[in-house]
């Protein structure tokens, strides 16, 4: 079990405002990462793809389907029971993300 495993309450500061999400992360012994990110406003669940764990740094991609389809690149860094990072694309820029592990 890695220090990133668990369920996180996450806020993404998107162009439309602050969006609450539930982020579920599970690391593999080979540095892989699986999980889901659920938008708590609209219920959309996005599986994490291409997930990698490198110490406290975590990266993945996910397919946004609303309001339009595009691939988001996400990077976070975990410190204890909190993380900071960003997700986005070259076209749209980076949206800041923060999270707190649920206990």
C-alpha positions as a printed Julia matrix, in Angstrom:
103×3 Matrix{Float64}:
   0.0    0.0     0.0
   1.31   3.41   -1.0
   0.87   6.75    0.77
  -1.43   7.8    -2.11
  -3.94   4.94   -1.74
  -7.41   5.83   -0.53
 -10.39   8.06   -1.13
  -9.81  11.79   -1.42
 -12.1   14.82   -1.32
 -10.84  16.95   -4.18
 -11.54  20.46   -5.48
 -10.73  21.37   -9.08
 -10.7   25.09   -9.88
 -12.14  24.87  -13.4
 -13.11  27.72  -15.74
 -16.71  27.24  -14.55
 -15.72  27.59  -10.87
 -14.76  25.23   -8.05
 -15.85  21.66   -8.79
 -16.01  19.08   -5.95
 -14.83  15.57   -6.81
 -14.28  12.23   -5.12
 -10.94  10.74   -6.14
 -10.21   7.06   -5.48
  -6.57   6.02   -5.91
  -4.96   2.57   -5.75
  -1.29   1.97   -6.5
   0.28  -1.24   -7.75
   3.63  -2.69   -6.67
   5.05  -1.82  -10.11
   4.34   1.93   -9.75
   1.04   1.71  -11.62
  -2.08   3.59  -10.58
  -5.77   2.83  -11.0
  -8.87   4.61   -9.77
 -11.73   6.91  -10.58
 -12.6   10.57  -10.29
 -16.27  11.42   -9.76
 -17.67  14.91  -10.24
 -19.99  15.36   -7.24
 -22.1   18.02   -9.02
 -23.08  15.99  -12.07
 -22.21  12.41  -11.06
 -19.89  11.8   -14.03
 -17.32   9.09  -13.22
 -14.02   9.18  -15.09
 -11.66   6.19  -14.89
  -7.97   7.02  -14.49
  -5.78   5.91  -17.41
  -2.0    5.6   -17.79
  -1.55   6.09  -14.04
   1.94   6.2   -12.57
   3.27   6.64   -9.04
   6.79   7.95   -8.45
   7.22   8.42   -4.7
   4.87  11.25   -3.72
   4.29  12.32   -7.34
   1.34  10.86   -9.22
   0.28  11.29  -12.86
  -2.61  10.03  -14.97
  -4.87  10.89  -17.89
  -8.65  10.81  -18.06
 -11.29  11.34  -20.7
 -13.55  14.31  -20.11
 -16.93  13.76  -21.8
 -18.87  16.88  -20.78
 -19.15  19.67  -21.78
 -16.98  18.25  -24.62
 -14.62  15.35  -25.21
 -10.94  15.78  -24.48
  -8.09  14.09  -22.65
  -6.93  15.69  -19.41
  -3.38  15.27  -18.1
  -3.2   15.3   -14.31
  -0.21  15.68  -11.96
  -0.43  15.79   -8.17
   2.0   15.63   -5.28
   0.93  14.02   -2.02
   2.12  15.32    1.35
   0.67  13.29    4.21
  -3.12  13.47    3.96
  -3.2   16.33    1.45
  -2.27  16.86   -2.17
  -1.83  19.72   -4.6
  -1.51  19.65   -8.34
  -3.23  20.44  -11.59
  -5.07  18.92  -14.5
  -5.62  20.22  -17.98
  -4.51  20.37  -21.59
  -2.14  22.48  -23.64
  -5.16  24.1   -25.29
  -7.13  24.95  -22.12
  -4.29  25.45  -19.67
  -3.96  23.97  -16.2
  -6.7   23.87  -13.55
  -5.39  23.79   -9.95
  -6.42  20.83   -7.8
  -6.25  20.24   -4.06
  -7.35  17.28   -2.0
  -7.68  15.85    1.47
  -7.72  12.14    2.3
 -10.93  10.85    3.85
 -10.41   9.18    7.2
